[in-house]
């Protein structure tokens, strides 16, 4: 807890101790009916001052209304909105490791689908190194198997002395109350473990908005996709189902899932679209092999707050082919091949913008570095929904700025196969 929060808590305790005099009500009544009316012009002036003061302090009120302060650049979507609304459960416990890293568990948010941990790291010795920074976690309760971490993200301060992070876990079972978060760091080649205990407050959980069976099938080429169920809250949405190959070739493709070959892993992606036009994307999630069928549990943001109908659309199978290539480019670059299915046709450079014309069947996932700094993309996501082409097509990727030293980094090429079919979700 920082000094600002401590001061606010002390002031809150002082305010709680204030009591009104017993004769206050009679004094107010006498003052109300025994005094002359205040002129309208003075009332208007007072109102204008009040509006001005409220507008001036609105940002400060919003800042202190947040449940977990400092996570503005980490959160997005429903988590960001819920934090600004003051939702979630505060924990406020910390522990320090032998290498001087202080771990602070600020709090959690959870629903039927997942539990999100909000935590900070602060170094009292060396700068934090992102290559060796991320701790290992295990969330434990009565369930003997515990609850595994799923995904995480965060940002470091400019001086690398601290950072804020979130980490998602499987949602605790309904019977859980007393929980323990185990944290491990590798320090000098040894695992160092510490734990923070907390009590799960079910009253702070995000309430379920939808839980329904879907039981609908679609077909993407020679792969059959079954959507089994949906579970949603104000925090997250999860759609569960199964994937079944219809041909031997499709079965060989999905065998990568069973072998856990995550380099070129085929994955199911789709959107949920409401009648209001709002769309929520579902990409990846957990996948596994159950009795010869590949099961999936795709996670997405919260559904829109208002809707009359929901539909699963833009259903596709995506495969990421690893490239991991870096190459120098300039205005003279022409017909430069990268891998088996990508050619840089040309590079167009002016003072404010650099455009790269790429020919490929799939959509490259790449970034441009100008004079050692990553350039901001002008048209990010423009080709994300494009299906895999039978023949190479040209796409123009545009970036802000230009320079003498430019390096193009290509991580993957994404191949997507779509179906025109859609699935209606029962919401009644």
ZIKAWO-V281049 format. One record per backbone hydrogen bond with DSSP energy under -0.5 kcal/mol. CO is the residue of the C=O (numbers start at 1). NH is the residue of the N-H. If there is no record, write none. Layout:
co: {CO | CO}
nh: {NH | NH}
This chain:
co: {2 | 3 | 4 | 5 | 6 | 7 | 8 | 9 | 10 | 11 | 12 | 13 | 14 | 15 | 21 | 22 | 23 | 24 | 25 | 26 | 27 | 28 | 29 | 30 | 31 | 39 | 39 | 40 | 41 | 42 | 43 | 44 | 45 | 46 | 47 | 48 | 49 | 50 | 51 | 52 | 53 | 54 | 55 | 57 | 58 | 59 | 60 | 61 | 62 | 63 | 67 | 68 | 71 | 71 | 76 | 76 | 77 | 78 | 79 | 80 | 81 | 82 | 83 | 83 | 89 | 93 | 95 | 97 | 100 | 100 | 101 | 101 | 102 | 102 | 103 | 103 | 104 | 104 | 105 | 105 | 106 | 107 | 108 | 109 | 110 | 113 | 114 | 115 | 116 | 117 | 117 | 118 | 118 | 119 | 120 | 121 | 122 | 122 | 128 | 129 | 130 | 136 | 138 | 138 | 139 | 140 | 143 | 143 | 147 | 148 | 151 | 153 | 155 | 157 | 160 | 161 | 162 | 163 | 164 | 165 | 166 | 167 | 168 | 168 | 169 | 173 | 177 | 177 | 179 | 180 | 180 | 181 | 182 | 183 | 184 | 185 | 185 | 186 | 187 | 190 | 190 | 191 | 192 | 194 | 196 | 198 | 198 | 200 | 201 | 202 | 207 | 210 | 212 | 216 | 218 | 219 | 220 | 222 | 222 | 223 | 224 | 225 | 225 | 226 | 226 | 227 | 227 | 228 | 228 | 229 | 230 | 231 | 232 | 232 | 233 | 236 | 237 | 238 | 239 | 240 | 240 | 241 | 242 | 243 | 244 | 247 | 248 | 249 | 250 | 251 | 253 | 254 | 254 | 255 | 256 | 257 | 260 | 262 | 264 | 265 | 267 | 268 | 269 | 270 | 271 | 271 | 272 | 273 | 274 | 278 | 280 | 282 | 286 | 288 | 288 | 290 | 293 | 293 | 294 | 295 | 296 | 297 | 298 | 299 | 300 | 309 | 310 | 311 | 311 | 312 | 313 | 315 | 316 | 316 | 317 | 318 | 319 | 319 | 320 | 321 | 325 | 327 | 329 | 330 | 333 | 335 | 336 | 341 | 342 | 343 | 343 | 344 | 345 | 346 | 347 | 348 | 352 | 353 | 354 | 355 | 355 | 356 | 356 | 357 | 357 | 358 | 358 | 359 | 360 | 361 | 362 | 363 | 364 | 365 | 365 | 367 | 368 | 368 | 369 | 369 | 370 | 373 | 376 | 379 | 381 | 383 | 393 | 395 | 395 | 396 | 397 | 398 | 398 | 399 | 404 | 405 | 406 | 407 | 407 | 408 | 408 | 409 | 409 | 410 | 411 | 411 | 412 | 413 | 413 | 414 | 415 | 416 | 417 | 423 | 424 | 425}
nh: {6 | 7 | 8 | 9 | 10 | 11 | 12 | 13 | 14 | 15 | 16 | 17 | 17 | 18 | 24 | 25 | 27 | 28 | 29 | 30 | 31 | 32 | 33 | 34 | 35 | 42 | 43 | 44 | 45 | 46 | 47 | 48 | 49 | 50 | 51 | 52 | 53 | 54 | 55 | 56 | 57 | 58 | 58 | 61 | 62 | 63 | 64 | 65 | 66 | 66 | 69 | 71 | 74 | 75 | 79 | 80 | 81 | 82 | 83 | 84 | 85 | 87 | 67 | 86 | 108 | 105 | 103 | 100 | 102 | 124 | 97 | 103 | 104 | 122 | 95 | 105 | 106 | 120 | 92 | 93 | 91 | 118 | 89 | 116 | 206 | 171 | 111 | 169 | 109 | 119 | 167 | 106 | 107 | 165 | 104 | 163 | 102 | 124 | 130 | 132 | 134 | 184 | 140 | 182 | 147 | 180 | 141 | 146 | 139 | 170 | 168 | 166 | 164 | 160 | 128 | 123 | 157 | 121 | 155 | 119 | 153 | 117 | 150 | 151 | 115 | 176 | 179 | 200 | 198 | 140 | 182 | 196 | 138 | 194 | 136 | 187 | 192 | 188 | 190 | 187 | 192 | 193 | 185 | 183 | 181 | 179 | 200 | 202 | 204 | 205 | 234 | 232 | 230 | 227 | 225 | 221 | 223 | 246 | 247 | 220 | 244 | 218 | 227 | 228 | 242 | 215 | 216 | 214 | 215 | 240 | 212 | 238 | 209 | 210 | 303 | 233 | 300 | 231 | 298 | 228 | 229 | 296 | 226 | 294 | 224 | 251 | 252 | 253 | 254 | 255 | 256 | 257 | 258 | 259 | 261 | 260 | 262 | 265 | 266 | 320 | 318 | 284 | 316 | 282 | 273 | 313 | 280 | 311 | 277 | 274 | 272 | 270 | 297 | 290 | 295 | 293 | 290 | 295 | 243 | 288 | 241 | 286 | 239 | 283 | 237 | 275 | 425 | 273 | 313 | 423 | 271 | 419 | 269 | 318 | 417 | 267 | 321 | 415 | 322 | 413 | 410 | 408 | 406 | 333 | 347 | 337 | 344 | 361 | 338 | 345 | 359 | 336 | 335 | 357 | 349 | 355 | 401 | 350 | 399 | 348 | 357 | 358 | 397 | 345 | 346 | 360 | 395 | 343 | 393 | 389 | 364 | 414 | 366 | 411 | 412 | 409 | 370 | 375 | 371 | 407 | 373 | 370 | 400 | 382 | 384 | 386 | 360 | 358 | 397 | 398 | 356 | 378 | 379 | 354 | 406 | 371 | 329 | 369 | 409 | 327 | 410 | 367 | 411 | 325 | 323 | 324 | 365 | 321 | 415 | 363 | 319 | 388 | 317 | 312 | 426 | 310}
